Amino acid sequence: MNVRRGLWRAWIFVTVLWVIGSATLAFLVLPGSVASRKYQYVYAMRSDVPDPNKVDWNKSLYEIMRSPSKDKLAVTFDLIPYQYVSSRDEDVSKGTEVRVDFPDGSKLYLNDGLNKDDQRYLSAAYWDQRWVRWGQEGLPWLAGAIVPPIILLLLGRFLYWVLRGFARD
């Protein structure tokens, strides 16, 4: 009886089942997870604003912030925490914010003070960065599919090493 070959085959069998199960679960859960996310643009402050902590927020948006389309900014987006989404939706209904819906189900919230060129520029940049967001959401799934089989392989190898120590000479 070859214990080593049997453990190796058992590991391959369990690993294949684990990866198929993880991929299936990710396929079912990941699109809903991405679709439920809501993002906001991270505004870039103008360089002539002296102290960001003492800004007069009654000024117009472009007196404080840079125009992303005019300055060709590399834009970033932050996830809106779930507890603030309802207030952002209220702002959309009041007309102080704009919500842009995307084909993957995600949503981008923008200040209504942005002109149409900036809104289009930010929407295009957001859509161009979708694969980065999918990658960020999918990375834990990938780790969950790969790490447990590696741990199981190491445990099997150590188990075989221990059992081999009890073998007769």
C-alpha positions in Angstrom: 0.0 0.0 0.0 1.4 3.4 -1.0 0.3 6.0 1.5 2.1 8.8 -0.2 0.5 8.2 -3.6 -2.9 7.9 -1.9 -2.5 11.2 0.1 -1.3 12.9 -3.1 -4.4 11.7 -5.1 -6.7 12.7 -2.2 -5.2 16.1 -2.1 -5.7 16.6 -5.9 -9.3 15.4 -5.6 -10.1 17.7 -2.7 -8.3 20.6 -4.3 -10.2 20.3 -7.5 -13.5 20.2 -5.6 -12.5 23.2 -3.5 -11.4 25.3 -6.5 -14.6 24.4 -8.4 -16.7 25.3 -5.3 -14.9 28.5 -4.7 -15.1 29.6 -8.3 -18.8 28.8 -8.4 -19.5 30.7 -5.2 -17.4 33.7 -6.4 -19.3 33.6 -9.7 -22.6 33.8 -7.8 -21.6 36.3 -5.2 -19.1 38.6 -6.8 -21.4 40.4 -9.3 -23.9 41.2 -6.6 -21.1 42.5 -4.4 -19.7 44.8 -7.1 -23.2 46.0 -8.0 -24.0 46.9 -4.4 -21.0 49.2 -4.1 -21.4 53.0 -4.3 -18.5 55.3 -4.9 -17.6 59.0 -4.7 -15.0 61.0 -6.5 -12.1 62.2 -4.4 -11.8 65.9 -5.2 -8.5 67.5 -5.8 -8.1 70.8 -4.0 -6.7 73.8 -5.8 -3.1 74.8 -5.0 -4.1 78.4 -4.2 -6.4 77.4 -1.4 -4.3 78.3 1.6 -5.5 76.0 4.4 -7.7 73.0 3.6 -9.1 73.1 7.2 -10.3 76.7 6.9 -12.1 76.5 3.6 -15.2 78.6 3.1 -17.6 75.9 1.8 -20.1 78.6 0.7 -17.9 79.3 -2.3 -18.5 77.6 -5.6 -17.0 74.2 -6.2 -14.4 75.4 -8.8 -13.2 78.1 -6.5 -12.0 75.4 -4.1 -11.5 72.3 -6.2 -9.6 71.6 -9.5 -11.5 70.7 -12.6 -10.7 67.1 -13.5 -11.4 67.4 -17.2 -9.7 70.7 -17.7 -6.6 69.7 -15.7 -6.6 66.1 -17.1 -6.4 64.7 -13.5 -5.7 61.1 -12.7 -8.8 60.6 -10.7 -9.5 58.2 -7.8 -12.8 57.1 -6.2 -13.6 56.0 -2.7 -16.2 53.6 -1.5 -19.1 55.3 0.3 -19.7 53.5 3.7 -23.1 52.0 3.8 -24.3 54.2 6.7 -24.0 57.3 4.4 -25.7 55.9 1.3 -29.2 56.9 2.4 -28.1 60.5 3.0 -26.4 60.6 -0.4 -29.6 59.3 -2.0 -31.5 62.1 -0.2 -29.0 64.6 -1.7 -29.8 63.2 -5.1 -33.5 63.6 -4.6 -32.9 67.2 -3.4 -30.8 67.9 -6.5 -27.5 68.7 -4.8 -25.8 65.5 -6.1 -25.9 63.4 -9.2 -25.9 59.7 -9.2 -24.6 57.9 -12.2 -25.6 54.3 -12.7 -23.3 51.9 -14.6 -24.0 48.6 -16.5 -22.2 46.5 -13.8 -24.7 47.8 -11.2 -22.3 50.1 -9.4 -23.1 53.7 -8.7 -21.1 56.9 -8.7 -22.2 60.0 -6.7 -21.0 63.4 -7.9 -21.5 66.9 -6.7 -24.1 68.8 -8.7 -21.7 71.7 -8.9 -19.6 69.8 -11.4 -20.1 70.9 -15.0 -21.2 68.3 -17.7 -17.7 67.9 -19.1 -16.3 67.0 -15.6 -19.2 64.6 -15.0 -18.6 62.9 -18.3 -14.8 62.8 -17.7 -15.3 61.3 -14.2 -17.9 58.8 -15.4 -15.5 57.6 -18.2 -12.6 57.4 -15.7 -14.8 55.4 -13.3 -15.9 53.0 -16.0 -12.3 52.6 -17.2 -11.2 51.6 -13.6 -13.9 48.9 -13.2 -11.5 46.0 -13.7 -9.4 47.4 -10.8 -12.5 47.3 -8.6 -13.4 43.8 -9.8 -9.8 42.7 -9.0 -10.0 44.2 -5.5 -13.3 42.4 -4.9 -12.0 39.2 -6.4 -8.7 39.0 -4.6 -10.0 37.6 -1.3 -11.9 34.9 -3.3 -8.7 34.0 -5.2 -6.8 33.7 -1.9 -9.6 31.6 -0.4 -9.4 29.3 -3.4 -5.6 28.9 -3.3 -4.5 29.1 0.4 -6.6 26.2 1.9 -5.3 23.6 -0.6 -1.7 24.7 0.1 -2.3 24.3 3.8 -3.9 20.9 3.2 -0.9 19.9 1.1 1.6 20.9 3.8 -0.5 19.1 6.5 -0.6 15.9 4.4 3.2 16.1 3.8 3.8 16.5 7.6 1.4 13.7 8.3 3.2 11.4 5.9 6.6 12.5 7.5 5.2 11.6 11.0 3.8 8.2 9.8 7.1 7.4 8.1 8.8 7.8 11.4 6.8 4.9 12.9 7.6 2.6 10.0 9.8 -0.5 10.7 13.3 -0.6 9.3 
